[in-house]
Amino acid sequence: MPPGFSMRPITDLDAILALNTAHAAETSPLDEAALRALIDQAFLAAAVTGPDGLAAFLIALDQDASYASPNFRWFRARYPRFVYVDRIVTAPAQRGLGLARSLYEGLFAQAHAAGHDRIACEVNRLPPNPGSDAFHAALGFRQAGTADIHGGAKTVRYLLREAGR
């Protein structure tokens, strides 16, 4: 973690909602009730703050979560045990500082300590998200499948990585 930044549990819902809304095309829209529901059942809900406030956040759920996302359900149908990254967002001005990598490293360690052997996520293929593709490939994620969701409006790549690697 760069100097001046720290990781903590998510508490500032307004800041999380604002950052998520700015990147809803890459993640998905959230309102306060949906965000609270995610945080309440999260395996990990962490934020990175810096001198200018919220810089990044990650929300991940394990296989026992009650979540209607088609992406989460795709993994649940195939794997008995996993941690699913529902969303990870870094503010544009803070990219390249290793904040998302730090969030993932914390998740990998916590998942491994809890006995999970895989981390799951998805990245948009349509609309394309080449930055996220490159980032996840550098972390060792590999494609496990693909799907058209939301009536074909979005195509995703499902990715997996070992938790303890």
C-alpha positions as CSV (number, residue, x, y, z in Angstrom):
1,M,0.0,0.0,0.0
2,P,1.5,3.4,-0.9
3,P,2.2,5.8,1.9
4,G,-0.8,7.9,2.9
5,F,-3.3,5.1,1.9
6,S,-5.0,2.6,4.2
7,M,-7.4,-0.3,3.9
8,R,-10.4,-0.5,6.2
9,P,-14.0,-1.9,6.2
10,I,-16.5,-0.1,4.1
11,T,-18.3,2.6,6.1
12,D,-18.9,5.6,3.8
13,L,-21.8,4.4,1.7
14,D,-22.2,7.7,-0.1
15,A,-18.6,7.6,-1.3
16,I,-18.9,4.0,-2.4
17,L,-22.2,4.6,-4.3
18,A,-20.7,7.7,-6.1
19,L,-17.6,5.7,-7.2
20,N,-19.7,2.7,-8.2
21,T,-22.1,4.9,-10.2
22,A,-19.2,6.5,-12.1
23,H,-18.2,3.0,-13.2
24,A,-21.6,1.3,-13.5
25,A,-20.9,0.2,-17.1
26,E,-18.0,-1.9,-15.8
27,T,-19.7,-3.2,-12.7
28,S,-23.5,-2.6,-12.4
29,P,-25.7,0.0,-10.8
30,L,-26.3,-0.1,-7.1
31,D,-28.6,1.8,-4.8
32,E,-28.1,2.2,-1.0
33,A,-30.4,-0.8,-0.1
34,A,-28.5,-3.1,-2.5
35,L,-25.1,-1.9,-1.3
36,R,-26.2,-2.5,2.4
37,A,-27.4,-6.0,1.4
38,L,-24.0,-6.8,-0.2
39,I,-22.0,-5.5,2.7
40,D,-24.2,-7.3,5.3
41,Q,-23.4,-10.7,3.7
42,A,-19.9,-9.9,2.3
43,F,-17.0,-12.2,2.8
44,L,-14.9,-9.0,2.5
45,A,-16.1,-5.4,2.0
46,A,-13.0,-3.2,2.0
47,A,-12.2,0.3,1.0
48,V,-8.9,2.1,0.5
49,T,-8.8,5.7,1.5
50,G,-6.1,8.2,0.8
51,P,-5.4,11.9,1.2
52,D,-8.4,12.8,-1.0
53,G,-10.9,10.3,0.5
54,L,-12.1,7.0,-1.1
55,A,-9.6,5.7,-3.6
56,A,-10.8,2.1,-4.2
57,F,-13.1,-0.6,-2.9
58,L,-13.8,-4.3,-3.2
59,I,-16.9,-6.3,-2.3
60,A,-16.7,-10.1,-2.3
61,L,-19.1,-12.8,-1.3
62,D,-18.7,-16.5,-0.6
63,Q,-20.9,-19.3,-2.0
64,D,-23.3,-19.1,0.9
65,A,-24.5,-15.6,0.1
66,S,-28.0,-14.9,-1.0
67,Y,-27.5,-13.1,-4.2
68,A,-29.5,-13.1,-7.4
69,S,-26.7,-12.0,-9.7
70,P,-26.6,-14.2,-12.8
71,N,-22.8,-14.1,-12.6
72,F,-22.7,-15.3,-9.0
73,R,-25.3,-18.0,-9.8
74,W,-23.1,-19.2,-12.6
75,F,-20.3,-19.9,-10.2
76,R,-22.6,-21.4,-7.6
77,A,-24.0,-23.9,-10.1
78,R,-20.5,-25.2,-10.8
79,Y,-18.4,-24.9,-7.7
80,P,-19.3,-25.9,-4.1
81,R,-16.9,-23.5,-2.5
82,F,-15.6,-20.1,-3.8
83,V,-15.2,-16.4,-3.0
84,Y,-16.8,-14.2,-5.7
85,V,-15.6,-10.7,-6.3
86,D,-18.8,-8.8,-7.1
87,R,-17.0,-5.5,-7.8
88,I,-13.7,-3.8,-7.5
89,V,-13.3,-0.2,-8.5
90,T,-10.4,2.2,-8.3
91,A,-10.9,6.0,-8.8
92,P,-9.3,7.0,-12.1
93,A,-6.9,9.5,-10.4
94,Q,-5.6,6.7,-8.1
95,R,-5.0,4.0,-10.8
96,G,-1.5,2.6,-11.2
97,L,-0.7,2.9,-7.5
98,G,-1.3,-0.8,-6.7
99,L,-4.5,-0.2,-4.7
100,A,-6.6,-2.8,-6.5
101,R,-3.7,-5.3,-6.2
102,S,-3.5,-4.6,-2.5
103,L,-7.3,-5.2,-2.1
104,Y,-6.9,-8.5,-4.0
105,E,-3.9,-9.6,-2.0
106,G,-5.9,-9.0,1.2
107,L,-8.8,-11.0,-0.3
108,F,-6.5,-13.9,-1.3
109,A,-5.0,-14.1,2.2
110,Q,-8.4,-14.0,3.9
111,A,-9.9,-16.6,1.5
112,H,-7.0,-18.9,1.9
113,A,-7.1,-18.6,5.7
114,A,-10.8,-19.5,5.6
115,G,-10.1,-22.6,3.6
116,H,-11.3,-21.4,0.2
117,D,-9.4,-22.7,-2.8
118,R,-10.7,-20.4,-5.5
119,I,-11.5,-16.8,-6.2
120,A,-14.1,-16.1,-8.9
121,C,-15.0,-13.0,-10.8
122,E,-16.2,-11.8,-14.2
123,V,-15.0,-9.2,-16.7
124,N,-17.0,-7.7,-19.4
125,R,-16.2,-8.9,-22.9
126,L,-19.0,-6.7,-24.3
127,P,-18.8,-3.8,-23.6
128,P,-15.0,-4.5,-23.5
129,N,-12.9,-3.8,-20.5
130,P,-9.3,-4.4,-21.6
131,G,-7.8,-2.8,-18.5
132,S,-9.6,-5.2,-16.2
133,D,-8.7,-8.1,-18.5
134,A,-5.0,-7.3,-18.3
135,F,-5.1,-6.7,-14.6
136,H,-6.8,-10.0,-13.8
137,A,-4.5,-11.9,-16.2
138,A,-1.5,-10.4,-14.4
139,L,-3.0,-11.7,-11.1
140,G,-3.2,-15.2,-12.4
141,F,-6.9,-15.4,-13.3
142,R,-7.9,-17.8,-16.1
143,Q,-11.1,-18.1,-18.1
144,A,-13.6,-20.7,-16.8
145,G,-16.5,-19.8,-19.1
146,T,-18.5,-17.1,-20.9
147,A,-22.1,-15.9,-20.9
148,D,-24.5,-13.4,-22.5
149,I,-26.5,-11.7,-19.8
150,H,-29.2,-9.1,-19.5
151,G,-30.8,-10.3,-22.7
152,G,-27.5,-10.3,-24.6
153,A,-26.8,-6.6,-23.7
154,K,-23.7,-7.7,-22.0
155,T,-21.2,-10.6,-22.5
156,V,-18.9,-11.6,-19.7
157,R,-15.9,-13.8,-19.2
158,Y,-15.9,-15.9,-16.0
159,L,-12.5,-16.0,-14.4
160,L,-11.0,-18.2,-11.6
161,R,-7.8,-18.1,-9.6
162,E,-6.5,-20.2,-6.8
163,A,-6.9,-18.5,-3.4
164,G,-3.5,-19.5,-2.0
165,R,-1.3,-18.8,-5.0
